[in-house]
Amino acid sequence: MSEFNIVIVDDQMDGNGSFVQIIKKNFAETVITLYKTVEEAIGYIMSTLDTRTVVFLDCSFDEGGEQGIDGLAAIREKTSLLSVVMMSGNPLKL
């Protein structure tokens, strides 16, 4: 049984990418779940609030729908005990 779960929510990431592989290598016993949309991820996250979880949440999704900030707001409505890391691979626009 793992000590915690990791949920990755990113429309551009897959399980073979370096980010996921590094996590798998360093946390072999951890359950890692990937979602392409905020809506799917929120359903899973809300059903597992009794499990220690770290969420890596993309800021911007290409296909419209809910964005990362919407997911963060939904999570914070239910709990402040879940760790959320907001991330983006988009170029910085100054």
N, C-alpha and C positions, 0 to 999 in steps of 0.2 A: 504494500500500500504506500502511495506517495505521501509526502508531507504536505504538498500543495499542488494545485493545478495551475497550468498556464493556458490562458486563452489569448490567441492572436487574431485580431480582427483587421484584415487588410485585403482589399480587392486585388492587389498586385502581387501578393506573396503566396508561395506554395511550400509544401513540406520538404522540398529538396533544396531550398535556398540556404545560403550560408548562415543567416540569422537563426533559422530553425535548427539546423544541424549543430551549431554551437550550443544551443540550449539543450538539445538531446544528449550531446556528449557530456556536458557538465552536470546535467540533472537527469540521469538515466531512468530513475524511478518515477519521474514526474509525468503526469498525464498532460500532453500538449494537444490542444484542440484549435483548429484553424477555421475561421469563418470569413466569407467574402463580403457579407453584408452586416450592418449594424443590427438590423431587425432579427436576423437569425441568432446572432451572438447574444443579444439581450435576453431572448427566450431561454437559452441555455444558462446564462449567468444567473438569471432570476430563479431558475430551478435548482441551482446548486449553491445558494447563499450560505448553506451550513458547512461548506468546504472552503478551506483557505485557498484563495485564488489571486493570481496576479494577471491583470489584463493589459496587453499591449494593444492600443487602439489607434488606428490610423486616423489622422485628422480629416483627410479629404478623400471622398469616394467619387470615382468617375461617372458611375451610372446614375447619379442623382439619388433620390431616396434620402434616408437619414444619413447625416454626416457624423463624424466622430464626436463632435461637441454635443450632439443630440443623444448619443449613447452614454456619454459621461453624465449628462443631466438625468437620464433615466436611472443610471446606477446610483447616483447620489440621492435621488428621491427615496430609494429603498435602504441604502446603507452608506456609511462613511468608513466602514471597516475594510473594504475591498481596495487593494492597491491597483491604481490605474496609471499606466505610463502612456501619455499621448506621444505619437511619433508621426513623422512625415518624411517621405522621400522626395517630395516636390522641391524644385529649386526655389531658393529664396528670392523674392521679388522686392527690391528696394526702390 
